[in-house]
Amino acid sequence: MDSDGNDGTKTAVRKWTEVVKWAAGIKYFVSKVPMNPNQMEHQRQEVHELVAALCGKHDPTDDLGWRKAILAGEILVEIGAHKWDEDQAPHSS
């Protein structure tokens, strides 16, 4: 427990929120090496999986669950909802 009486997971989520948002944005938009479209799609899919994991399958029931949901929303704001929608649209071959 930390000095506020929170378990380590809550404290970690609070401290690492900005880092996770930054990393998701980097993963989604930036690369140090040129990527082909398949590699970029993989990078973006990993961000989609992160958001899905943060949201969970059920509505949040505690503070940690709500913090994760808020973090997922903040990642979507960083990316831009229109970009997220474009990624979710069926791709033509």
Secondary structure as GFF3:
##gff-version 3
##sequence-region A 1 93
A	DSSP	alpha_helix	8	29	.	.	.	ID=ss1
A	DSSP	alpha_helix	37	55	.	.	.	ID=ss2
A	DSSP	alpha_helix	63	79	.	.	.	ID=ss3
A	DSSP	alpha_helix	81	88	.	.	.	ID=ss4
###
